[in-house]
């Protein structure tokens, strides 16, 4: 009986250790792993020679812009002629943290042809600034504490969410949830924003 009990306890301990390891791995994926993205790309080199309207975005990289829906809508009008990718995020959002390195990489490759904007929804400005210091991007984000801009993104309910506008300024697609790799994001840009 003692041998069976010891064997049972050993198996239970082994199973529990496995469950804890899986839970830890899931936690790392959900929260993001600072080491997976590494340093951001050299945006100055990658985006050199961008057209003036896109270069103006790059000059406001990682800035938090006020103005709400009025300022956001005005920027979308200014960007007509270019496809626009809008990423809704928040500093407290683990999947946003995991996704941001993909935006860093893809904007460095496509930022001379595609406009990128961020919408920092339901977040605190100090936390958002810390987030952008950790994950710098060469485009600004609009401050959206009450989610009024997010509401305009028709169906962008999740965190994160990504909206795609065509070059005529029409919202053509909204994806709820994070991108898990660069190729997935690039494919949606090709599919919906070009």
VENQUIZI-V823269 format. One record per residue. N is the residue number from 1. RES is the residue in three letters. OMEGA is omega in whole degrees, 0 to 359 (999 if undefined). D_FIRST is the distance of its C-alpha to the first C-alpha in whole Angstrom. Layout:
n:N res:RES omega:OMEGA d_first:D_FIRST
n:N res:RES omega:OMEGA d_first:D_FIRST
This chain:
n:1 res:UNK omega:180 d_first:0
n:2 res:UNK omega:179 d_first:4
n:3 res:UNK omega:179 d_first:5
n:4 res:UNK omega:180 d_first:5
n:5 res:UNK omega:178 d_first:6
n:6 res:UNK omega:179 d_first:9
n:7 res:UNK omega:178 d_first:10
n:8 res:UNK omega:181 d_first:10
n:9 res:UNK omega:180 d_first:12
n:10 res:UNK omega:178 d_first:14
n:11 res:UNK omega:180 d_first:15
n:12 res:UNK omega:179 d_first:16
n:13 res:UNK omega:179 d_first:18
n:14 res:UNK omega:179 d_first:20
n:15 res:UNK omega:179 d_first:21
n:16 res:UNK omega:177 d_first:22
n:17 res:UNK omega:178 d_first:24
n:18 res:UNK omega:179 d_first:26
n:19 res:UNK omega:179 d_first:27
n:20 res:UNK omega:179 d_first:28
n:21 res:UNK omega:178 d_first:30
n:22 res:UNK omega:179 d_first:32
n:23 res:UNK omega:179 d_first:33
n:24 res:UNK omega:179 d_first:34
n:25 res:UNK omega:178 d_first:36
n:26 res:UNK omega:178 d_first:37
n:27 res:UNK omega:178 d_first:39
n:28 res:UNK omega:179 d_first:41
n:29 res:UNK omega:182 d_first:42
n:30 res:UNK omega:183 d_first:43
n:31 res:UNK omega:184 d_first:45
n:32 res:UNK omega:182 d_first:46
n:33 res:UNK omega:184 d_first:46
n:34 res:UNK omega:184 d_first:49
n:35 res:UNK omega:183 d_first:49
n:36 res:UNK omega:182 d_first:49
n:37 res:UNK omega:182 d_first:52
n:38 res:UNK omega:180 d_first:54
n:39 res:UNK omega:178 d_first:57
n:40 res:UNK omega:178 d_first:60
n:41 res:UNK omega:173 d_first:62
n:42 res:UNK omega:185 d_first:66
n:43 res:UNK omega:181 d_first:67
n:44 res:UNK omega:180 d_first:71
n:45 res:UNK omega:184 d_first:71
n:46 res:UNK omega:187 d_first:69
n:47 res:UNK omega:179 d_first:71
n:48 res:UNK omega:179 d_first:75
n:49 res:UNK omega:178 d_first:77
n:50 res:UNK omega:176 d_first:76
n:51 res:UNK omega:186 d_first:78
n:52 res:UNK omega:181 d_first:80
n:53 res:UNK omega:179 d_first:78
n:54 res:UNK omega:176 d_first:74
n:55 res:UNK omega:178 d_first:75
n:56 res:UNK omega:175 d_first:76
n:57 res:UNK omega:182 d_first:72
n:58 res:UNK omega:177 d_first:71
n:59 res:UNK omega:179 d_first:73
n:60 res:UNK omega:182 d_first:71
n:61 res:UNK omega:178 d_first:68
n:62 res:UNK omega:175 d_first:65
n:63 res:UNK omega:172 d_first:67
n:64 res:UNK omega:185 d_first:67
n:65 res:UNK omega:176 d_first:70
n:66 res:UNK omega:172 d_first:71
n:67 res:UNK omega:176 d_first:73
n:68 res:UNK omega:185 d_first:70
n:69 res:UNK omega:181 d_first:71
n:70 res:UNK omega:179 d_first:75
n:71 res:UNK omega:179 d_first:74
n:72 res:UNK omega:180 d_first:72
n:73 res:UNK omega:178 d_first:74
n:74 res:UNK omega:179 d_first:77
n:75 res:UNK omega:177 d_first:75
n:76 res:UNK omega:178 d_first:74
n:77 res:UNK omega:179 d_first:77
n:78 res:UNK omega:186 d_first:78
n:79 res:UNK omega:178 d_first:76
n:80 res:UNK omega:186 d_first:77
n:81 res:UNK omega:177 d_first:78
n:82 res:UNK omega:170 d_first:75
n:83 res:UNK omega:183 d_first:71
n:84 res:UNK omega:176 d_first:69
n:85 res:UNK omega:182 d_first:65
n:86 res:UNK omega:180 d_first:64
n:87 res:UNK omega:175 d_first:60
n:88 res:UNK omega:185 d_first:59
n:89 res:UNK omega:173 d_first:57
n:90 res:UNK omega:183 d_first:56
n:91 res:UNK omega:183 d_first:54
n:92 res:UNK omega:187 d_first:51
n:93 res:UNK omega:179 d_first:50
n:94 res:UNK omega:178 d_first:47
n:95 res:UNK omega:176 d_first:48
n:96 res:UNK omega:180 d_first:52
n:97 res:UNK omega:180 d_first:51
n:98 res:UNK omega:184 d_first:49
n:99 res:UNK omega:188 d_first:52
n:100 res:UNK omega:178 d_first:55
n:101 res:UNK omega:178 d_first:55
n:102 res:UNK omega:175 d_first:56
n:103 res:UNK omega:178 d_first:59
n:104 res:UNK omega:183 d_first:60
n:105 res:UNK omega:185 d_first:60
n:106 res:UNK omega:179 d_first:61
n:107 res:UNK omega:177 d_first:64
n:108 res:UNK omega:181 d_first:65
n:109 res:UNK omega:189 d_first:66
n:110 res:UNK omega:186 d_first:67
n:111 res:UNK omega:175 d_first:69
n:112 res:UNK omega:182 d_first:72
n:113 res:UNK omega:185 d_first:72
n:114 res:UNK omega:176 d_first:70
n:115 res:UNK omega:177 d_first:70
n:116 res:UNK omega:175 d_first:67
n:117 res:UNK omega:173 d_first:66
n:118 res:UNK omega:173 d_first:63
n:119 res:UNK omega:180 d_first:63
n:120 res:UNK omega:187 d_first:61
n:121 res:UNK omega:172 d_first:60
n:122 res:UNK omega:189 d_first:58
n:123 res:UNK omega:174 d_first:58
n:124 res:UNK omega:184 d_first:59
n:125 res:UNK omega:180 d_first:62
n:126 res:UNK omega:179 d_first:61
n:127 res:UNK omega:180 d_first:57
n:128 res:UNK omega:179 d_first:59
n:129 res:UNK omega:177 d_first:61
n:130 res:UNK omega:179 d_first:58
n:131 res:UNK omega:181 d_first:57
n:132 res:UNK omega:174 d_first:60
n:133 res:UNK omega:179 d_first:60
n:134 res:UNK omega:182 d_first:57
n:135 res:UNK omega:183 d_first:57
n:136 res:UNK omega:177 d_first:61
n:137 res:UNK omega:182 d_first:63
n:138 res:UNK omega:175 d_first:67
n:139 res:UNK omega:182 d_first:67
n:140 res:UNK omega:172 d_first:67
n:141 res:UNK omega:177 d_first:65
n:142 res:UNK omega:180 d_first:67
n:143 res:UNK omega:186 d_first:65
n:144 res:UNK omega:186 d_first:64
n:145 res:UNK omega:182 d_first:62
n:146 res:UNK omega:176 d_first:63
n:147 res:UNK omega:178 d_first:62
n:148 res:UNK omega:175 d_first:66
n:149 res:UNK omega:180 d_first:66
n:150 res:UNK omega:178 d_first:63
n:151 res:UNK omega:178 d_first:64
n:152 res:UNK omega:182 d_first:67
n:153 res:UNK omega:173 d_first:64
n:154 res:UNK omega:175 d_first:64
n:155 res:UNK omega:179 d_first:60
n:156 res:UNK omega:187 d_first:59
n:157 res:UNK omega:187 d_first:56
n:158 res:UNK omega:169 d_first:53
n:159 res:UNK omega:352 d_first:53
n:160 res:UNK omega:173 d_first:54
n:161 res:UNK omega:182 d_first:57
n:162 res:UNK omega:179 d_first:59
n:163 res:UNK omega:181 d_first:63
n:164 res:UNK omega:177 d_first:65
n:165 res:UNK omega:176 d_first:69
n:166 res:UNK omega:185 d_first:71
n:167 res:UNK omega:177 d_first:75
n:168 res:UNK omega:178 d_first:76
n:169 res:UNK omega:179 d_first:74
n:170 res:UNK omega:174 d_first:72
n:171 res:UNK omega:186 d_first:69
n:172 res:UNK omega:181 d_first:67
n:173 res:UNK omega:173 d_first:63
n:174 res:UNK omega:176 d_first:61
n:175 res:UNK omega:174 d_first:57
n:176 res:UNK omega:179 d_first:54
n:177 res:UNK omega:187 d_first:52
n:178 res:UNK omega:169 d_first:51
n:179 res:UNK omega:183 d_first:53
n:180 res:UNK omega:177 d_first:50
n:181 res:UNK omega:182 d_first:52
n:182 res:UNK omega:184 d_first:56
n:183 res:UNK omega:180 d_first:57
n:184 res:UNK omega:178 d_first:55
n:185 res:UNK omega:180 d_first:58
n:186 res:UNK omega:179 d_first:61
n:187 res:UNK omega:178 d_first:60
n:188 res:UNK omega:176 d_first:61
n:189 res:UNK omega:179 d_first:64
n:190 res:UNK omega:183 d_first:65
n:191 res:UNK omega:192 d_first:64
n:192 res:UNK omega:189 d_first:66
n:193 res:UNK omega:182 d_first:68
n:194 res:UNK omega:999 d_first:70
